[in-house]
Structures are given as C-alpha cells and as structure tokens.
Amino acid sequence: MQLLLTLLLWLLGTLLLLALLLVVALLVLPTHFEAAGTLREDLVRGSASIWWAAGLVRFRASSQDGLLLRVLGFEAWQGPVEAGPKKPKKPKKPKKKRDWRSPSRRALTRFARRTVRSLRLRAALRGRLGSGDPASTAQLFGLVAAARAIAPNVDTRELRLDWLEPTVDLDGQLQGRVWPIGIAWIAASELWWAR
C-alpha cells in the first residue's frame, strides 16, 4: 500500500513539474510572426504565420491554402478560409465624450508604446502607388514620409509613387517576435507604477 502511495505521489509530482516546465517554456520561449500580402487592381492576396519554440507549434493562414496548424512537424488541423455571411449593420449610437487625459488612459497608452517597441517589428512596402491626381498623390507622399520618420523599421525605399496615373501595385511584409515574459514584465511594471 505504501509503495502504491509513493508511486502515485511520484507520478503526481512529475506531472506538476512537467506542467510548471510548460508554463515556464510558454513565458521564456519567443513567439515569432510574419505576414505578407499583395494588393493590385485585380488581385488581393495574403498570408500570415505564427510559430512558437522554433516551429514546434506553427499556425498559418493563407488566402490560397486556408488555415493550417502543425504540431511537432505534423499536420494537426487544416481548414479552408471561408468568408462568413455579412451581418446587417446596426445604426450607430452617439458616443459619450471621453476624458482622454485620465490616468488609466495614459497608463494604457504607455503600456501600448512599450509593448509595440518590444515586438521588434520589421516591415517593408514596395511597388507602385498613385491616385491619378498629383495633389492627392502628394498627400500619399506625405503619409509615406511620416511613416519613415515615425517608424524607422518600415522599409519604403522601393515604394514608387506614380504622380499621373491611378495605380495600385503593392507588396508588403511584416515580421516580429514576442517574448511573453517581456510583455508580462511590462504589464507588471505598469501596474506597479500605476498605484
């Protein structure tokens, strides 16, 4: 009887240790993500992928291939991308005025900034873009210049603006990495300083 109880306690301890190691691995190992898309006058195509622990668990969504979940290199689930039925829009209610200076709003904004900085984002946009009107193309040029100034990790060197013809021929990519323990640290520090 005592041997059975010892074996049962050892098994329970081993399961608890494995659960603890899984939680630590979820926090310590990074999660990578990437997305790519193409936008042309007659074509819209894209794909996104997210993976954890050097690809042990990978989820991929593609406009051509549908959804795919792989675990340990084996296909665990696959499904098509289906557009659901469009729901009729409800009439909008007038919004209440909000105080944008509230301390909780400032803390949330600070948390969002720190979180976005920790994602290690890299993006690239290339191709041709034009509206057919030089004035509105100049506005697009201003937006691109502002994006270059605000987000230096966005590479727009291969983006060409067409000043005379309406053109949409764009390819874009986005990559990043999330360390869950880093996000937990940011959240904990924001909660601590918010007191």
C-alpha positions in Angstrom: 0.0 0.0 0.0 2.8 2.4 0.9 4.6 1.6 -2.4 1.4 2.4 -4.3 1.0 5.7 -2.5 4.7 6.6 -3.1 4.3 5.7 -6.8 1.2 7.8 -7.0 2.8 10.8 -5.3 5.9 10.5 -7.6 3.6 10.4 -10.6 1.7 13.5 -9.4 4.9 15.3 -8.7 6.2 14.5 -12.1 3.0 15.8 -13.8 3.2 19.0 -11.7 6.8 19.5 -12.7 6.0 19.0 -16.4 3.1 21.5 -16.1 5.5 24.0 -14.5 8.1 23.5 -17.2 5.4 24.0 -19.8 4.4 27.3 -18.2 8.0 28.5 -18.0 8.6 27.5 -21.6 5.5 29.4 -22.7 6.9 32.5 -20.9 10.5 32.2 -21.9 10.5 30.9 -25.5 9.7 33.6 -28.1 6.8 33.6 -30.4 7.6 34.7 -34.0 5.1 36.1 -36.5 5.2 37.2 -40.1 2.7 38.4 -42.7 2.9 39.1 -46.4 0.4 40.5 -48.8 -0.1 41.7 -52.4 -2.5 44.4 -53.4 -3.1 45.0 -57.1 -6.0 46.5 -59.0 -7.4 43.0 -59.8 -5.7 40.9 -57.0 -5.7 40.8 -53.2 -3.7 38.0 -51.7 -2.1 37.5 -48.3 -0.7 35.0 -45.8 0.2 35.1 -42.1 2.1 32.7 -39.9 2.9 32.5 -36.2 5.1 29.9 -34.6 6.5 29.1 -31.1 9.6 27.3 -29.9 11.5 27.2 -33.2 8.5 25.9 -35.1 7.3 23.1 -32.7 3.9 24.7 -32.9 3.0 26.7 -36.1 -0.2 28.2 -37.3 -0.6 29.5 -40.9 -3.4 31.3 -42.6 -3.3 32.0 -46.3 -5.8 33.3 -48.8 -5.0 30.5 -51.2 -4.4 27.5 -48.9 -6.7 28.2 -46.0 -5.7 27.5 -42.3 -3.1 25.0 -41.1 -1.9 24.1 -37.6 1.2 22.0 -37.3 2.5 20.5 -34.0 5.9 18.9 -33.9 6.1 19.0 -37.7 2.8 17.0 -38.1 -0.3 18.5 -39.5 -2.8 18.7 -36.6 -5.6 20.6 -38.3 -6.4 22.1 -41.6 -9.4 24.2 -42.7 -10.4 26.4 -45.5 -10.7 30.2 -45.3 -14.4 31.0 -45.6 -16.0 34.4 -45.5 -18.9 34.3 -43.2 -22.3 35.9 -44.1 -22.3 39.6 -43.8 -24.4 40.8 -40.9 -26.6 43.9 -41.4 -25.1 47.0 -39.8 -26.8 48.3 -36.7 -27.4 52.0 -36.5 -24.6 53.7 -34.5 -25.4 55.2 -31.2 -24.0 58.6 -30.3 -20.7 58.1 -28.4 -20.2 59.6 -25.0 -17.4 62.2 -24.7 -14.4 60.6 -23.0 -11.7 62.3 -20.9 -8.5 61.5 -22.9 -6.4 62.8 -20.0 -7.4 60.2 -17.4 -4.5 58.4 -15.6 -5.7 55.0 -16.8 -5.7 56.1 -20.4 -2.2 57.4 -20.0 -1.0 54.2 -18.4 -2.7 52.2 -21.2 -1.0 54.3 -23.9 2.4 53.9 -22.2 1.8 50.1 -22.0 0.9 50.0 -25.7 4.0 52.0 -26.7 6.3 49.8 -24.6 4.7 46.7 -26.0 5.0 47.7 -29.6 8.6 48.6 -29.1 9.3 45.2 -27.6 7.8 43.4 -30.6 10.9 44.0 -32.8 8.8 44.8 -35.8 10.3 45.0 -39.3 8.2 45.9 -42.2 8.7 46.5 -45.9 6.4 48.0 -48.5 7.4 48.1 -52.2 5.7 48.6 -55.5 3.8 51.5 -57.2 1.1 53.6 -55.9 -0.7 56.6 -57.4 -4.1 58.2 -57.3 -4.2 59.9 -60.7 -4.3 63.3 -59.1 -0.9 64.9 -58.3 -2.4 66.7 -55.2 -3.7 63.5 -53.6 -0.5 61.7 -54.6 1.4 64.4 -52.7 -0.7 63.6 -49.6 0.2 59.9 -50.0 3.9 61.0 -50.3 3.4 62.9 -47.0 2.0 59.9 -45.3 4.9 57.7 -46.6 7.4 60.3 -45.4 5.7 60.5 -42.0 5.8 56.7 -41.7 9.5 56.7 -42.5 10.1 59.3 -39.7 7.9 57.6 -37.1 8.7 54.0 -37.8 12.4 53.6 -38.9 11.9 49.8 -39.1 9.5 50.3 -42.1 11.4 50.0 -45.3 9.7 52.0 -48.1 12.8 52.6 -50.3 11.3 50.5 -53.1 7.9 52.3 -53.0 7.4 54.4 -56.1 4.7 57.0 -56.4 3.0 57.5 -59.8 2.0 61.1 -60.0 -0.2 60.9 -63.1 -1.9 57.6 -63.3 -4.1 55.8 -60.8 -2.0 52.7 -59.9 -2.1 50.1 -57.1 0.6 47.5 -57.3 1.9 46.9 -53.7 3.7 44.1 -51.9 4.2 44.2 -48.2 5.8 42.2 -45.4 5.8 42.3 -41.7 7.9 40.3 -39.2 8.3 40.4 -35.5 9.0 38.5 -32.3 7.2 38.4 -29.0 8.8 37.4 -25.7 5.8 36.6 -23.4 7.9 37.2 -20.3 8.8 40.7 -21.6 5.1 41.5 -22.1 4.4 40.2 -18.6 7.2 42.4 -17.2 5.9 45.5 -19.0 2.3 44.8 -17.7 3.6 44.2 -14.1 5.8 47.3 -14.2 2.9 49.4 -15.5 0.5 48.0 -12.8 3.1 48.7 -10.1 3.8 52.3 -11.2 0.1 53.0 -11.7 -0.6 52.5 -7.9 
